[in-house]
Amino acid sequence: MQTDFLVIGSGIAGLTFALKAAQRFPDKKVLVITKTQADETNTKYAQGGIAGVTDFEKDSFDKHIEDTLISGDGLCNKQVVEIVVKEGVDRIQELIEWGAQFDKQSDGDYKLGKEGGHSEFRILHHKDVTGKEMERALLDAVKSYPNIEIVKHCFVVDLLTQHHLGYLVTKSTPHIECYGVYVLNRQNDKIEKILSKITVLASGGNGQVYRSTTNPNIATGDGIAMVYRAKGRIENMEFIQFHPTALYEPGVIGQSFLITEAVRGDGGILRNKKGEAFMERYDPRKDLAPRDIVARAIDSEMKINGTEHVFLDVTHIPVEKFIEHFPNIYEKCKSIGIDVSKHYIPVAPAAHYSCGGIKTDEWGRTSIKHLYAAGECASTGLHGANRLASNSLLEAMVFAHRCFTDAAEKIKTIDWSVEAQSMPDWKATGTTQPKEMILITQSFKELQQVMSDYVGIVRTNIRLERAAKRLDLLWEETEALYQTTALSPQLCELRNMITVGYLIVKCAQFRKESRGLHFNTDYPYKSTLVQNIVL
């Protein structure tokens, strides 16, 4: 199969790119690949909203830029921050024109929320299911373009580069080129080859590397792992943002229900098991401090009091107001016996967002030619050491637009090369069906246990060293399985997650300081040397 534009992932970044490509080039084919349903993305689970300056009387670009830089703790690329904040307004307007509906006041002005790290009310939202509404609008818009094809249940295995033609490709190889991908088609269980002039990775995050995460099951870091295997550049993987307030449900492992930060923006108060409002002891901004500070404060309170969670108190918020703003959260709490007007909500931190990822420039270009990255899988320089709340959806749209702007010029000069046409079909000779799925499922559990216990909110040198040794063993066992077993999504995801876990640990070991989301008790202070960790 051949296509002009290949988009891997159907979240906000992937669909934004696809829409722009289809609109600009009605004669060219845009192929979007997703490994489950089209709407099963990290975008869908984004509750809080999208940050953008819309009220210029009270807010300004400079304030939003400053808030982002403060949250990023010295590692943001200021040029990229300015790009995202200033261009984001136009991208939000495009999204509204595509049909996204954000909550409005009775006078017609948008209701603006405020979350941790923001100095002003600037967050547009659709109740507490903002991402779901944005995903709906984009998927509806896609239907208007016959040159966009969405292929569901199609798992991308690897990027096609010169490596597959027998050339030695290393990190120092100049001009590595991407010619497309190998995919596992779930409809027929065959490995197929897709050639593309332009490939865009919008494959989302990697929260499933941890035992407790707000991410859906699909968030296994596939794009990041594929680029690393293709000898592309990855950076700052140690900066994993743990959302401070995931709903704590005893015995629940995997995807945790998110209690959006907007609840604290509306007045929710964090309390320990004694009922004390503890955040004032950790930061003058109290419950609206940046997420890294709040997550570490909760972690500290849990350890001090020997508990597995703290509480979020919303009993003082009028219940009608809470239901209006957070109907999804209200119903979820009600379903497990929590009346938010009378009971505190048990919450604990959970892996939420990866600030590092595939290294890109200001146009979304990766270190591999004709390969772009946007959304959570990319490291653009916006987030630095810690993402400012609700900046991620904004970044995804801005960089999807910038990827397209650059790709629209590039594709005019790209012809099907001899290398692309010479790409071999996938060879599965010598492999057999796995005899025991327990070999895969148990390794999943081991990986998540290791990452959660040793590479969580607070780290130490010895924990990281132990994690590295355990991951080395898991990698050896899984590679042996990969070489001899017919491919399955579960095996490919496990392989990708082990690679992502390795990258997180390795970056964490290289960073000899505590900064933003990375806190190592052996290096409790910031280094005077401000640097990105690039692998």
C-alpha positions, 0 to 999 in steps of 0.5 A, a space after each residue: 500500500 502507498 499513501 502521500 501522508 501517513 498519520 499514526 494516531 487518531 487523537 487531536 494531533 493526528 486528526 488536526 494534521 490529517 484535516 489540514 492535509 486533506 483540505 490543502 491537497 484534495 488529490 492526495 491520499 491521507 491515511 490515518 492508522 489507529 490500533 483500536 477504535 478511532 476515538 480511543 485516544 489520550 485526547 478522549 480522556 482529557 478532562 480539564 480543558 485547553 489553555 489559551 489567552 482569549 480574555 485580553 482585558 485580564 490576561 495576556 500572552 506574556 502571562 501565559 508564557 511566564 506561567 509556562 516557563 515557571 512550571 517548566 523549571 528552567 528547561 523550556 525552550 522559550 522560543 517554542 513557548 512563545 510560538 505555542 502560546 501566540 499561535 494557539 489562539 488561532 488553532 483554538 478558533 479553528 477547532 471551534 469552526 470545526 464544531 467543538 463546543 466549549 462552555 459559555 456563560 449566559 452572556 455568551 462569553 466563554 466560561 474560563 477555568 483556572 488550574 495549578 500554575 496558571 495566574 489567570 482564568 484562561 482554560 476553555 472546557 466542555 464540562 469535565 469531558 473536554 477532550 471527548 468533545 474535541 475528539 468528537 468534533 474532529 472525527 465529525 470534520 474528518 467525514 467531510 473529506 473523502 481523501 482521508 481514510 482511517 484504518 482501525 485495529 492496525 498496529 504499527 510494528 516498526 518504521 521503515 528506514 535504510 536499515 531494512 535494506 541492509 545498511 548499517 544505521 546508527 545514531 551518528 548515521 547522517 540522513 536517516 530516512 523514513 519510507 513508511 511502516 510495517 503494520 500488523 493488520 488485526 483484520 487478517 493478522 498479517 504484517 503489511 508494508 505501507 509506503 508513505 512520502 510523509 509520516 507523522 507520529 501522533 501516537 500518544 503517551 506511555 502511562 501504561 508503563 506504570 501500575 496506576 495511570 490515568 491513561 487508557 490501555 493504548 498508551 504504551 509508548 509505541 511511537 517513542 520506542 519505534 523512533 529509538 529503534 530506528 536510531 532517532 533522537 529521544 530526550 528528557 524521558 525522566 520527566 513523567 508527570 504524575 497527576 496528583 488526584 486520580 480517584 483511589 479505588 482499592 484493588 484497581 490496577 491500570 487505568 485510574 479515573 481522573 479527578 481533574 485539576 479544575 476541581 481544585 481550581 473551583 475550590 477543592 481542598 486536599 486533606 490528609 487522613 487527619 482532615 488537615 489542609 496540608 498544601 499550605 505547608 508545601 507551597 504558598 499557592 496551596 492547592 493550585 501549586 504546579 503538579 510536580 509540587 502537589 504530587 510530591 506533597 501528597 506522596 509525602 503525606 501518604 508516607 508520613 501517615 502510612 496511607 495509600 491516599 489522601 482526600 479531596 474535599 469539595 463538600 463546601 462547593 454547592 452540589 448544583 454547581 459541582 454537578 454542572 461543572 463536573 457531571 462525569 466526576 459526580 456520577 463516577 463518585 456516586 457509582 462507588 458510594 461517594 456523595 461529594 456533598 457529604 464525603 471526601 473523595 479519596 485520591 492518589 497520584 497516578 502516571 499522567 503525562 510524558 513531558 519528554 519524548 521524540 526530539 523535534 524542532 520548532 516545525 515538528 521535524 524529528 532527527 529522521 528525514 520525512 518523519 514528524 512527531 506531534 502531541 504527547 509522543 513528541 518533545 518540542 521544548 514547550 513543557 521543559 521539566 514539568 507541563 503546565 496544566 491544559 497546555 498539552 491539547 494546545 501544543 498538539 494542535 499548534 505542532 500538528 499545524 506546524 508539521 503540516 506547514 513544513 510537510 506541505 512544502 516538502 511533499 512537493 519535492 518528494 518522489 518515490 525513491 528507489 529505496 522506498 520501492 525496494 523495501 522488503 516485505 516482512 519475513 515471519 519465517 521460523 516463528 511460531 504462535 506463542 504457547 503461553 501468553 503468561 510469558 507476556 502478561 507476567 512480564 507486563 506486571 513485572 515491568 509496571 511493578 518495577 517502574 512504580 516502585 523504583 522510578 516513581 515520584 521520588 527516586 534514588 540512585 539505588 532504586 534506579 540501578 535496581 530498575 535498570 537491572 530488572 529491565 535488562 532481564 525483561 528486555 532479554 527475555 522479551 527479545 528472545 520471544 520476539 525473535 521466535 514468536 509470531 507477532 501479536 499486539 500484546 508482544 509488540 506493546 510489551 517490547 515497546 513498554 520495556 524500551 520506554 521504561 529503559 529510556 525513562 530510567 537511563 535519562 533519570 540516571 544521567 540527570 544528576 539533580 532534582 528538577 521539575 518532575 524528576 526528584 532524586 533524594 541523592 541529588 536534592 538540588 538543581 544543578 547550575 548546568 541546565 541541560 536536556 538529556 538526549 539519547 
